Amino acid sequence: MFITKPTWDILIVLVIVLLFVGPKRLPQLSRSIGESIKEFKGGIGANKSEQLDDAKAESEETDSKRESVA
């Protein structure tokens, strides 16, 4: 077989999750995990755009100060 050790680890974790959660709630659990990941990525994207806006504003302030000094 061409299954490596990390693949077995993932398979074992999935079986354990299936045993604890049960087959009826597994789709609901997967859906909520997916929504959480999507929300997390959205939060990261919003944070990056805020940081870029702040950096652009600081850059413009620095440029205007240099022009007034020169």
PDB file of N, H, CA, C and O in Angstrom:
ATOM      1  N   MET A   1       0.834  -1.184   0.000  1.00  0.00           N
ATOM      2  CA  MET A   1       0.000   0.000   0.000  1.00  0.00           C
ATOM      3  C   MET A   1       0.878   1.247   0.000  1.00  0.00           C
ATOM      4  O   MET A   1       1.994   1.243   0.519  1.00  0.00           O
ATOM      5  N   PHE A   2       0.352   2.300  -0.588  1.00  0.00           N
ATOM      6  H   PHE A   2      -0.555   2.303  -1.010  1.00  0.00           H
ATOM      7  CA  PHE A   2       1.086   3.549  -0.686  1.00  0.00           C
ATOM      8  C   PHE A   2       0.573   4.585   0.305  1.00  0.00           C
ATOM      9  O   PHE A   2       0.660   5.783   0.035  1.00  0.00           O
ATOM     10  N   ILE A   3       0.048   4.159   1.430  1.00  0.00           N
ATOM     11  H   ILE A   3      -0.022   3.186   1.649  1.00  0.00           H
ATOM     12  CA  ILE A   3      -0.445   5.083   2.445  1.00  0.00           C
ATOM     13  C   ILE A   3       0.699   5.382   3.404  1.00  0.00           C
ATOM     14  O   ILE A   3       1.299   4.474   3.979  1.00  0.00           O
ATOM     15  N   THR A   4       0.990   6.660   3.566  1.00  0.00           N
ATOM     16  H   THR A   4       0.502   7.398   3.099  1.00  0.00           H
ATOM     17  CA  THR A   4       2.089   7.062   4.435  1.00  0.00           C
ATOM     18  C   THR A   4       1.590   7.246   5.865  1.00  0.00           C
ATOM     19  O   THR A   4       0.386   7.211   6.122  1.00  0.00           O
ATOM     20  N   LYS A   5       2.516   7.439   6.780  1.00  0.00           N
ATOM     21  H   LYS A   5       3.494   7.467   6.571  1.00  0.00           H
ATOM     22  CA  LYS A   5       2.164   7.586   8.186  1.00  0.00           C
ATOM     23  C   LYS A   5       1.238   8.782   8.451  1.00  0.00           C
ATOM     24  O   LYS A   5       0.263   8.616   9.184  1.00  0.00           O
ATOM     25  N   PRO A   6       1.487   9.975   7.896  1.00  0.00           N
ATOM     26  CA  PRO A   6       0.560  11.084   8.154  1.00  0.00           C
ATOM     27  C   PRO A   6      -0.868  10.788   7.695  1.00  0.00           C
ATOM     28  O   PRO A   6      -1.825  11.262   8.306  1.00  0.00           O
ATOM     29  N   THR A   7      -1.014  10.013   6.631  1.00  0.00           N
ATOM     30  H   THR A   7      -0.236   9.627   6.135  1.00  0.00           H
ATOM     31  CA  THR A   7      -2.350   9.661   6.167  1.00  0.00           C
ATOM     32  C   THR A   7      -3.057   8.789   7.201  1.00  0.00           C
ATOM     33  O   THR A   7      -4.256   8.946   7.431  1.00  0.00           O
ATOM     34  N   TRP A   8      -2.326   7.879   7.820  1.00  0.00           N
ATOM     35  H   TRP A   8      -1.351   7.751   7.633  1.00  0.00           H
ATOM     36  CA  TRP A   8      -2.920   7.043   8.856  1.00  0.00           C
ATOM     37  C   TRP A   8      -3.328   7.885  10.061  1.00  0.00           C
ATOM     38  O   TRP A   8      -4.373   7.637  10.662  1.00  0.00           O
ATOM     39  N   ASP A   9      -2.519   8.870  10.418  1.00  0.00           N
ATOM     40  H   ASP A   9      -1.669   9.071   9.930  1.00  0.00           H
ATOM     41  CA  ASP A   9      -2.846   9.737  11.541  1.00  0.00           C
ATOM     42  C   ASP A   9      -4.167  10.465  11.299  1.00  0.00           C
ATOM     43  O   ASP A   9      -5.024  10.529  12.180  1.00  0.00           O
ATOM     44  N   ILE A  10      -4.318  11.004  10.107  1.00  0.00           N
ATOM     45  H   ILE A  10      -3.622  10.952   9.391  1.00  0.00           H
ATOM     46  CA  ILE A  10      -5.551  11.717   9.773  1.00  0.00           C
ATOM     47  C   ILE A  10      -6.739  10.767   9.806  1.00  0.00           C
ATOM     48  O   ILE A  10      -7.807  11.123  10.304  1.00  0.00           O
ATOM     49  N   LEU A  11      -6.564   9.581   9.286  1.00  0.00           N
ATOM     50  H   LEU A  11      -5.696   9.291   8.881  1.00  0.00           H
ATOM     51  CA  LEU A  11      -7.635   8.589   9.270  1.00  0.00           C
ATOM     52  C   LEU A  11      -8.044   8.208  10.686  1.00  0.00           C
ATOM     53  O   LEU A  11      -9.235   8.080  10.970  1.00  0.00           O
ATOM     54  N   ILE A  12      -7.092   8.027  11.563  1.00  0.00           N
ATOM     55  H   ILE A  12      -6.124   8.130  11.333  1.00  0.00           H
ATOM     56  CA  ILE A  12      -7.391   7.671  12.956  1.00  0.00           C
ATOM     57  C   ILE A  12      -8.144   8.802  13.642  1.00  0.00           C
ATOM     58  O   ILE A  12      -9.111   8.550  14.360  1.00  0.00           O
ATOM     59  N   VAL A  13      -7.717  10.041  13.434  1.00  0.00           N
ATOM     60  H   VAL A  13      -6.931  10.245  12.850  1.00  0.00           H
ATOM     61  CA  VAL A  13      -8.403  11.189  14.032  1.00  0.00           C
ATOM     62  C   VAL A  13      -9.840  11.268  13.520  1.00  0.00           C
ATOM     63  O   VAL A  13     -10.755  11.518  14.305  1.00  0.00           O
ATOM     64  N   LEU A  14     -10.053  11.061  12.234  1.00  0.00           N
ATOM     65  H   LEU A  14      -9.310  10.857  11.597  1.00  0.00           H
ATOM     66  CA  LEU A  14     -11.403  11.105  11.681  1.00  0.00           C
ATOM     67  C   LEU A  14     -12.302  10.017  12.263  1.00  0.00           C
ATOM     68  O   LEU A  14     -13.482  10.260  12.516  1.00  0.00           O
ATOM     69  N   VAL A  15     -11.761   8.835  12.473  1.00  0.00           N
ATOM     70  H   VAL A  15     -10.803   8.637  12.267  1.00  0.00           H
ATOM     71  CA  VAL A  15     -12.543   7.756  13.074  1.00  0.00           C
ATOM     72  C   VAL A  15     -12.911   8.087  14.514  1.00  0.00           C
ATOM     73  O   VAL A  15     -14.036   7.833  14.944  1.00  0.00           O
ATOM     74  N   ILE A  16     -11.968   8.653  15.260  1.00  0.00           N
ATOM     75  H   ILE A  16     -11.054   8.859  14.911  1.00  0.00           H
ATOM     76  CA  ILE A  16     -12.243   9.032  16.647  1.00  0.00           C
ATOM     77  C   ILE A  16     -13.306  10.115  16.702  1.00  0.00           C
ATOM     78  O   ILE A  16     -14.204  10.053  17.543  1.00  0.00           O
ATOM     79  N   VAL A  17     -13.224  11.106  15.822  1.00  0.00           N
ATOM     80  H   VAL A  17     -12.495  11.156  15.139  1.00  0.00           H
ATOM     81  CA  VAL A  17     -14.233  12.164  15.768  1.00  0.00           C
ATOM     82  C   VAL A  17     -15.592  11.567  15.429  1.00  0.00           C
ATOM     83  O   VAL A  17     -16.598  11.948  16.025  1.00  0.00           O
ATOM     84  N   LEU A  18     -15.634  10.654  14.497  1.00  0.00           N
ATOM     85  H   LEU A  18     -14.816  10.345  14.013  1.00  0.00           H
ATOM     86  CA  LEU A  18     -16.890   9.998  14.123  1.00  0.00           C
ATOM     87  C   LEU A  18     -17.480   9.250  15.314  1.00  0.00           C
ATOM     88  O   LEU A  18     -18.694   9.271  15.513  1.00  0.00           O
ATOM     89  N   LEU A  19     -16.645   8.596  16.102  1.00  0.00           N
ATOM     90  H   LEU A  19     -15.659   8.579  15.941  1.00  0.00           H
ATOM     91  CA  LEU A  19     -17.142   7.875  17.271  1.00  0.00           C
ATOM     92  C   LEU A  19     -17.702   8.811  18.337  1.00  0.00           C
ATOM     93  O   LEU A  19     -18.732   8.519  18.943  1.00  0.00           O
ATOM     94  N   PHE A  20     -17.022   9.941  18.568  1.00  0.00           N
ATOM     95  H   PHE A  20     -16.185  10.179  18.076  1.00  0.00           H
ATOM     96  CA  PHE A  20     -17.484  10.874  19.592  1.00  0.00           C
ATOM     97  C   PHE A  20     -18.710  11.669  19.154  1.00  0.00           C
ATOM     98  O   PHE A  20     -19.645  11.848  19.935  1.00  0.00           O
ATOM     99  N   VAL A  21     -18.712  12.137  17.932  1.00  0.00           N
ATOM    100  H   VAL A  21     -17.953  11.991  17.297  1.00  0.00           H
ATOM    101  CA  VAL A  21     -19.779  13.012  17.462  1.00  0.00           C
ATOM    102  C   VAL A  21     -20.968  12.207  16.962  1.00  0.00           C
ATOM    103  O   VAL A  21     -22.116  12.558  17.237  1.00  0.00           O
ATOM    104  N   GLY A  22     -20.710  11.160  16.249  1.00  0.00           N
ATOM    105  H   GLY A  22     -19.778  10.876  16.025  1.00  0.00           H
ATOM    106  CA  GLY A  22     -21.780  10.348  15.683  1.00  0.00           C
ATOM    107  C   GLY A  22     -22.069  10.771  14.259  1.00  0.00           C
ATOM    108  O   GLY A  22     -21.812  11.914  13.880  1.00  0.00           O
ATOM    109  N   PRO A  23     -22.605   9.848  13.465  1.00  0.00           N
ATOM    110  CA  PRO A  23     -22.832  10.138  12.052  1.00  0.00           C
ATOM    111  C   PRO A  23     -23.938  11.167  11.797  1.00  0.00           C
ATOM    112  O   PRO A  23     -23.945  11.819  10.753  1.00  0.00           O
ATOM    113  N   LYS A  24     -24.868  11.316  12.739  1.00  0.00           N
ATOM    114  H   LYS A  24     -24.862  10.786  13.587  1.00  0.00           H
ATOM    115  CA  LYS A  24     -25.971  12.262  12.537  1.00  0.00           C
ATOM    116  C   LYS A  24     -25.506  13.710  12.665  1.00  0.00           C
ATOM    117  O   LYS A  24     -25.983  14.580  11.936  1.00  0.00           O
ATOM    118  N   ARG A  25     -24.591  13.971  13.575  1.00  0.00           N
ATOM    119  H   ARG A  25     -24.203  13.264  14.167  1.00  0.00           H
ATOM    120  CA  ARG A  25     -24.146  15.348  13.815  1.00  0.00           C
ATOM    121  C   ARG A  25     -22.886  15.711  13.057  1.00  0.00           C
ATOM    122  O   ARG A  25     -22.464  16.867  13.103  1.00  0.00           O
ATOM    123  N   LEU A  26     -22.272  14.772  12.366  1.00  0.00           N
ATOM    124  H   LEU A  26     -22.615  13.833  12.330  1.00  0.00           H
ATOM    125  CA  LEU A  26     -21.029  15.029  11.640  1.00  0.00           C
ATOM    126  C   LEU A  26     -21.190  16.101  10.562  1.00  0.00           C
ATOM    127  O   LEU A  26     -20.333  16.980  10.474  1.00  0.00           O
ATOM    128  N   PRO A  27     -22.251  16.078   9.730  1.00  0.00           N
ATOM    129  CA  PRO A  27     -22.411  17.156   8.743  1.00  0.00           C
ATOM    130  C   PRO A  27     -22.583  18.540   9.385  1.00  0.00           C
ATOM    131  O   PRO A  27     -22.061  19.534   8.880  1.00  0.00           O
ATOM    132  N   GLN A  28     -23.314  18.592  10.493  1.00  0.00           N
ATOM    133  H   GLN A  28     -23.739  17.785  10.904  1.00  0.00           H
ATOM    134  CA  GLN A  28     -23.500  19.862  11.202  1.00  0.00           C
ATOM    135  C   GLN A  28     -22.169  20.363  11.756  1.00  0.00           C
ATOM    136  O   GLN A  28     -21.880  21.557  11.683  1.00  0.00           O
ATOM    137  N   LEU A  29     -21.366  19.473  12.303  1.00  0.00           N
ATOM    138  H   LEU A  29     -21.601  18.503  12.362  1.00  0.00           H
ATOM    139  CA  LEU A  29     -20.054  19.841  12.833  1.00  0.00           C
ATOM    140  C   LEU A  29     -19.147  20.352  11.720  1.00  0.00           C
ATOM    141  O   LEU A  29     -18.461  21.360  11.885  1.00  0.00           O
ATOM    142  N   SER A  30     -19.144  19.657  10.589  1.00  0.00           N
ATOM    143  H   SER A  30     -19.701  18.838  10.454  1.00  0.00           H
ATOM    144  CA  SER A  30     -18.321  20.081   9.450  1.00  0.00           C
ATOM    145  C   SER A  30     -18.746  21.448   8.943  1.00  0.00           C
ATOM    146  O   SER A  30     -17.906  22.286   8.615  1.00  0.00           O
ATOM    147  N   ARG A  31     -20.042  21.669   8.880  1.00  0.00           N
ATOM    148  H   ARG A  31     -20.724  20.988   9.147  1.00  0.00           H
ATOM    149  CA  ARG A  31     -20.560  22.954   8.410  1.00  0.00           C
ATOM    150  C   ARG A  31     -20.146  24.094   9.355  1.00  0.00           C
ATOM    151  O   ARG A  31     -19.736  25.163   8.901  1.00  0.00           O
ATOM    152  N   SER A  32     -20.257  23.860  10.661  1.00  0.00           N
ATOM    153  H   SER A  32     -20.590  22.992  11.029  1.00  0.00           H
ATOM    154  CA  SER A  32     -19.897  24.912  11.618  1.00  0.00           C
ATOM    155  C   SER A  32     -18.393  25.183  11.603  1.00  0.00           C
ATOM    156  O   SER A  32     -17.974  26.328  11.775  1.00  0.00           O
ATOM    157  N   ILE A  33     -17.578  24.154  11.402  1.00  0.00           N
ATOM    158  H   ILE A  33     -17.918  23.224  11.263  1.00  0.00           H
ATOM    159  CA  ILE A  33     -16.130  24.354  11.294  1.00  0.00           C
ATOM    160  C   ILE A  33     -15.810  25.169  10.043  1.00  0.00           C
ATOM    161  O   ILE A  33     -14.972  26.070  10.084  1.00  0.00           O
ATOM    162  N   GLY A  34     -16.478  24.855   8.932  1.00  0.00           N
ATOM    163  H   GLY A  34     -17.159  24.123   8.898  1.00  0.00           H
ATOM    164  CA  GLY A  34     -16.264  25.607   7.696  1.00  0.00           C
ATOM    165  C   GLY A  34     -16.651  27.062   7.837  1.00  0.00           C
ATOM    166  O   GLY A  34     -15.944  27.944   7.350  1.00  0.00           O
ATOM    167  N   GLU A  35     -17.778  27.327   8.505  1.00  0.00           N
ATOM    168  H   GLU A  35     -18.352  26.610   8.901  1.00  0.00           H
ATOM    169  CA  GLU A  35     -18.203  28.712   8.725  1.00  0.00           C
ATOM    170  C   GLU A  35     -17.221  29.454   9.616  1.00  0.00           C
ATOM    171  O   GLU A  35     -16.942  30.631   9.392  1.00  0.00           O
ATOM    172  N   SER A  36     -16.697  28.775  10.621  1.00  0.00           N
ATOM    173  H   SER A  36     -16.923  27.818  10.803  1.00  0.00           H
ATOM    174  CA  SER A  36     -15.722  29.404  11.518  1.00  0.00           C
ATOM    175  C   SER A  36     -14.444  29.772  10.764  1.00  0.00           C
ATOM    176  O   SER A  36     -13.889  30.852  10.961  1.00  0.00           O
ATOM    177  N   ILE A  37     -13.986  28.875   9.907  1.00  0.00           N
ATOM    178  H   ILE A  37     -14.437  27.997   9.747  1.00  0.00           H
ATOM    179  CA  ILE A  37     -12.783  29.156   9.119  1.00  0.00           C
ATOM    180  C   ILE A  37     -13.025  30.332   8.182  1.00  0.00           C
ATOM    181  O   ILE A  37     -12.165  31.200   8.031  1.00  0.00           O
ATOM    182  N   LYS A  38     -14.199  30.359   7.552  1.00  0.00           N
ATOM    183  H   LYS A  38     -14.898  29.654   7.675  1.00  0.00           H
ATOM    184  CA  LYS A  38     -14.541  31.454   6.642  1.00  0.00           C
ATOM    185  C   LYS A  38     -14.581  32.794   7.380  1.00  0.00           C
ATOM    186  O   LYS A  38     -14.092  33.803   6.872  1.00  0.00           O
ATOM    187  N   GLU A  39     -15.162  32.796   8.571  1.00  0.00           N
ATOM    188  H   GLU A  39     -15.559  31.977   8.984  1.00  0.00           H
ATOM    189  CA  GLU A  39     -15.230  34.018   9.375  1.00  0.00           C
ATOM    190  C   GLU A  39     -13.835  34.458   9.816  1.00  0.00           C
ATOM    191  O   GLU A  39     -13.532  35.651   9.825  1.00  0.00           O
ATOM    192  N   PHE A  40     -12.999  33.507  10.179  1.00  0.00           N
ATOM    193  H   PHE A  40     -13.245  32.538  10.172  1.00  0.00           H
ATOM    194  CA  PHE A  40     -11.633  33.803  10.594  1.00  0.00           C
ATOM    195  C   PHE A  40     -10.845  34.435   9.451  1.00  0.00           C
ATOM    196  O   PHE A  40     -10.140  35.424   9.649  1.00  0.00           O
ATOM    197  N   LYS A  41     -10.967  33.861   8.252  1.00  0.00           N
ATOM    198  H   LYS A  41     -11.540  33.057   8.091  1.00  0.00           H
ATOM    199  CA  LYS A  41     -10.272  34.421   7.088  1.00  0.00           C
ATOM    200  C   LYS A  41     -10.783  35.824   6.766  1.00  0.00           C
ATOM    201  O   LYS A  41     -10.004  36.696   6.382  1.00  0.00           O
ATOM    202  N   GLY A  42     -12.088  36.044   6.922  1.00  0.00           N
ATOM    203  H   GLY A  42     -12.721  35.335   7.235  1.00  0.00           H
ATOM    204  CA  GLY A  42     -12.642  37.370   6.693  1.00  0.00           C
ATOM    205  C   GLY A  42     -12.089  38.388   7.673  1.00  0.00           C
ATOM    206  O   GLY A  42     -11.802  39.526   7.303  1.00  0.00           O
ATOM    207  N   GLY A  43     -11.939  37.974   8.924  1.00  0.00           N
ATOM    208  H   GLY A  43     -12.172  37.049   9.224  1.00  0.00           H
ATOM    209  CA  GLY A  43     -11.371  38.857   9.941  1.00  0.00           C
ATOM    210  C   GLY A  43      -9.923  39.194   9.651  1.00  0.00           C
ATOM    211  O   GLY A  43      -9.491  40.329   9.852  1.00  0.00           O
ATOM    212  N   ILE A  44      -9.174  38.213   9.178  1.00  0.00           N
ATOM    213  H   ILE A  44      -9.525  37.291   9.014  1.00  0.00           H
ATOM    214  CA  ILE A  44      -7.779  38.456   8.829  1.00  0.00           C
ATOM    215  C   ILE A  44      -7.689  39.420   7.653  1.00  0.00           C
ATOM    216  O   ILE A  44      -6.847  40.317   7.645  1.00  0.00           O
ATOM    217  N   GLY A  45      -8.558  39.235   6.658  1.00  0.00           N
ATOM    218  H   GLY A  45      -9.242  38.506   6.664  1.00  0.00           H
ATOM    219  CA  GLY A  45      -8.562  40.116   5.492  1.00  0.00           C
ATOM    220  C   GLY A  45      -8.905  41.551   5.873  1.00  0.00           C
ATOM    221  O   GLY A  45      -8.306  42.493   5.355  1.00  0.00           O
ATOM    222  N   ALA A  46      -9.867  41.717   6.775  1.00  0.00           N
ATOM    223  H   ALA A  46     -10.354  40.952   7.195  1.00  0.00           H
ATOM    224  CA  ALA A  46     -10.243  43.057   7.227  1.00  0.00           C
ATOM    225  C   ALA A  46      -9.091  43.706   7.984  1.00  0.00           C
ATOM    226  O   ALA A  46      -8.837  44.900   7.829  1.00  0.00           O
ATOM    227  N   ASN A  47      -8.404  42.931   8.791  1.00  0.00           N
ATOM    228  H   ASN A  47      -8.611  41.960   8.917  1.00  0.00           H
ATOM    229  CA  ASN A  47      -7.273  43.449   9.548  1.00  0.00           C
ATOM    230  C   ASN A  47      -6.143  43.878   8.621  1.00  0.00           C
ATOM    231  O   ASN A  47      -5.510  44.909   8.849  1.00  0.00           O
ATOM    232  N   LYS A  48      -5.886  43.090   7.571  1.00  0.00           N
ATOM    233  H   LYS A  48      -6.401  42.253   7.386  1.00  0.00           H
ATOM    234  CA  LYS A  48      -4.832  43.445   6.622  1.00  0.00           C
ATOM    235  C   LYS A  48      -5.165  44.741   5.898  1.00  0.00           C
ATOM    236  O   LYS A  48      -4.294  45.588   5.701  1.00  0.00           O
ATOM    237  N   SER A  49      -6.437  44.899   5.499  1.00  0.00           N
ATOM    238  H   SER A  49      -7.145  44.211   5.659  1.00  0.00           H
ATOM    239  CA  SER A  49      -6.806  46.118   4.781  1.00  0.00           C
ATOM    240  C   SER A  49      -6.694  47.342   5.693  1.00  0.00           C
ATOM    241  O   SER A  49      -6.309  48.418   5.233  1.00  0.00           O
ATOM    242  N   GLU A  50      -7.025  47.191   6.979  1.00  0.00           N
ATOM    243  H   GLU A  50      -7.337  46.317   7.352  1.00  0.00           H
ATOM    244  CA  GLU A  50      -6.859  48.297   7.923  1.00  0.00           C
ATOM    245  C   GLU A  50      -5.387  48.661   8.074  1.00  0.00           C
ATOM    246  O   GLU A  50      -5.036  49.840   8.120  1.00  0.00           O
ATOM    247  N   GLN A  51      -4.535  47.658   8.150  1.00  0.00           N
ATOM    248  H   GLN A  51      -4.820  46.700   8.113  1.00  0.00           H
ATOM    249  CA  GLN A  51      -3.105  47.920   8.292  1.00  0.00           C
ATOM    250  C   GLN A  51      -2.558  48.605   7.044  1.00  0.00           C
ATOM    251  O   GLN A  51      -1.718  49.499   7.154  1.00  0.00           O
ATOM    252  N   LEU A  52      -3.017  48.202   5.862  1.00  0.00           N
ATOM    253  H   LEU A  52      -3.699  47.476   5.773  1.00  0.00           H
ATOM    254  CA  LEU A  52      -2.568  48.847   4.634  1.00  0.00           C
ATOM    255  C   LEU A  52      -3.025  50.301   4.575  1.00  0.00           C
ATOM    256  O   LEU A  52      -2.273  51.177   4.148  1.00  0.00           O
ATOM    257  N   ASP A  53      -4.267  50.552   5.006  1.00  0.00           N
ATOM    258  H   ASP A  53      -4.878  49.840   5.353  1.00  0.00           H
ATOM    259  CA  ASP A  53      -4.761  51.919   5.036  1.00  0.00           C
ATOM    260  C   ASP A  53      -3.948  52.780   5.994  1.00  0.00           C
ATOM    261  O   ASP A  53      -3.615  53.923   5.678  1.00  0.00           O
ATOM    262  N   ASP A  54      -3.629  52.231   7.165  1.00  0.00           N
ATOM    263  H   ASP A  54      -3.899  51.303   7.421  1.00  0.00           H
ATOM    264  CA  ASP A  54      -2.823  52.965   8.141  1.00  0.00           C
ATOM    265  C   ASP A  54      -1.427  53.251   7.595  1.00  0.00           C
ATOM    266  O   ASP A  54      -0.903  54.352   7.765  1.00  0.00           O
ATOM    267  N   ALA A  55      -0.833  52.267   6.945  1.00  0.00           N
ATOM    268  H   ALA A  55      -1.259  51.373   6.807  1.00  0.00           H
ATOM    269  CA  ALA A  55       0.508  52.443   6.388  1.00  0.00           C
ATOM    270  C   ALA A  55       0.492  53.495   5.285  1.00  0.00           C
ATOM    271  O   ALA A  55       1.414  54.304   5.186  1.00  0.00           O
ATOM    272  N   LYS A  56      -0.554  53.490   4.454  1.00  0.00           N
ATOM    273  H   LYS A  56      -1.303  52.833   4.535  1.00  0.00           H
ATOM    274  CA  LYS A  56      -0.658  54.475   3.384  1.00  0.00           C
ATOM    275  C   LYS A  56      -0.817  55.881   3.959  1.00  0.00           C
ATOM    276  O   LYS A  56      -0.224  56.832   3.449  1.00  0.00           O
ATOM    277  N   ALA A  57      -1.616  56.015   5.019  1.00  0.00           N
ATOM    278  H   ALA A  57      -2.098  55.243   5.433  1.00  0.00           H
ATOM    279  CA  ALA A  57      -1.807  57.316   5.650  1.00  0.00           C
ATOM    280  C   ALA A  57      -0.501  57.818   6.261  1.00  0.00           C
ATOM    281  O   ALA A  57      -0.169  58.996   6.132  1.00  0.00           O
ATOM    282  N   GLU A  58       0.236  56.937   6.918  1.00  0.00           N
ATOM    283  H   GLU A  58      -0.034  55.980   7.023  1.00  0.00           H
ATOM    284  CA  GLU A  58       1.518  57.329   7.505  1.00  0.00           C
ATOM    285  C   GLU A  58       2.505  57.732   6.419  1.00  0.00           C
ATOM    286  O   GLU A  58       3.277  58.673   6.602  1.00  0.00           O
ATOM    287  N   SER A  59       2.488  57.038   5.309  1.00  0.00           N
ATOM    288  H   SER A  59       1.861  56.274   5.160  1.00  0.00           H
ATOM    289  CA  SER A  59       3.382  57.345   4.203  1.00  0.00           C
ATOM    290  C   SER A  59       3.069  58.725   3.626  1.00  0.00           C
ATOM    291  O   SER A  59       3.976  59.494   3.307  1.00  0.00           O
ATOM    292  N   GLU A  60       1.792  59.024   3.498  1.00  0.00           N
ATOM    293  H   GLU A  60       1.056  58.399   3.757  1.00  0.00           H
ATOM    294  CA  GLU A  60       1.394  60.339   2.977  1.00  0.00           C
ATOM    295  C   GLU A  60       1.787  61.451   3.939  1.00  0.00           C
ATOM    296  O   GLU A  60       2.213  62.523   3.509  1.00  0.00           O
ATOM    297  N   GLU A  61       1.646  61.201   5.251  1.00  0.00           N
ATOM    298  H   GLU A  61       1.300  60.330   5.600  1.00  0.00           H
ATOM    299  CA  GLU A  61       2.044  62.202   6.240  1.00  0.00           C
ATOM    300  C   GLU A  61       3.548  62.454   6.167  1.00  0.00           C
ATOM    301  O   GLU A  61       3.995  63.600   6.228  1.00  0.00           O
ATOM    302  N   THR A  62       4.317  61.389   6.038  1.00  0.00           N
ATOM    303  H   THR A  62       3.954  60.459   5.988  1.00  0.00           H
ATOM    304  CA  THR A  62       5.772  61.515   5.963  1.00  0.00           C
ATOM    305  C   THR A  62       6.170  62.275   4.707  1.00  0.00           C
ATOM    306  O   THR A  62       7.067  63.117   4.753  1.00  0.00           O
ATOM    307  N   ASP A  63       5.514  61.988   3.582  1.00  0.00           N
ATOM    308  H   ASP A  63       4.786  61.304   3.544  1.00  0.00           H
ATOM    309  CA  ASP A  63       5.809  62.684   2.331  1.00  0.00           C
ATOM    310  C   ASP A  63       5.488  64.176   2.449  1.00  0.00           C
ATOM    311  O   ASP A  63       6.259  65.013   1.978  1.00  0.00           O
ATOM    312  N   SER A  64       4.367  64.511   3.068  1.00  0.00           N
ATOM    313  H   SER A  64       3.741  63.832   3.451  1.00  0.00           H
ATOM    314  CA  SER A  64       3.987  65.918   3.197  1.00  0.00           C
ATOM    315  C   SER A  64       4.945  66.654   4.127  1.00  0.00           C
ATOM    316  O   SER A  64       5.239  67.827   3.897  1.00  0.00           O
ATOM    317  N   LYS A  65       5.437  65.993   5.170  1.00  0.00           N
ATOM    318  H   LYS A  65       5.198  65.040   5.356  1.00  0.00           H
ATOM    319  CA  LYS A  65       6.409  66.608   6.078  1.00  0.00           C
ATOM    320  C   LYS A  65       7.732  66.864   5.359  1.00  0.00           C
ATOM    321  O   LYS A  65       8.369  67.897   5.565  1.00  0.00           O
ATOM    322  N   ARG A  66       8.145  65.908   4.505  1.00  0.00           N
ATOM    323  H   ARG A  66       7.628  65.069   4.337  1.00  0.00           H
ATOM    324  CA  ARG A  66       9.391  66.075   3.767  1.00  0.00           C
ATOM    325  C   ARG A  66       9.277  67.241   2.787  1.00  0.00           C
ATOM    326  O   ARG A  66      10.225  68.007   2.614  1.00  0.00           O
ATOM    327  N   GLU A  67       8.126  67.373   2.153  1.00  0.00           N
ATOM    328  H   GLU A  67       7.356  66.751   2.293  1.00  0.00           H
ATOM    329  CA  GLU A  67       7.948  68.462   1.190  1.00  0.00           C
ATOM    330  C   GLU A  67       7.959  69.821   1.888  1.00  0.00           C
ATOM    331  O   GLU A  67       8.500  70.792   1.358  1.00  0.00           O
ATOM    332  N   SER A  68       7.359  69.886   3.084  1.00  0.00           N
ATOM    333  H   SER A  68       6.921  69.098   3.515  1.00  0.00           H
ATOM    334  CA  SER A  68       7.324  71.155   3.794  1.00  0.00           C
ATOM    335  C   SER A  68       8.694  71.529   4.338  1.00  0.00           C
ATOM    336  O   SER A  68       8.978  72.719   4.473  1.00  0.00           O
ATOM    337  N   VAL A  69       9.542  70.583   4.652  1.00  0.00           N
ATOM    338  H   VAL A  69       9.310  69.616   4.543  1.00  0.00           H
ATOM    339  CA  VAL A  69      10.886  70.836   5.152  1.00  0.00           C
ATOM    340  C   VAL A  69      11.790  71.275   4.010  1.00  0.00           C
ATOM    341  O   VAL A  69      12.656  72.129   4.203  1.00  0.00           O
ATOM    342  N   ALA A  70      11.604  70.710   2.830  1.00  0.00           N
ATOM    343  H   ALA A  70      10.901  70.016   2.673  1.00  0.00           H
ATOM    344  CA  ALA A  70      12.472  71.009   1.697  1.00  0.00           C
ATOM    345  C   ALA A  70      12.169  72.301   1.060  1.00  0.00           C
ATOM    346  O   ALA A  70      12.826  72.680   0.090  1.00  0.00           O
TER     347      ALA A  70
END
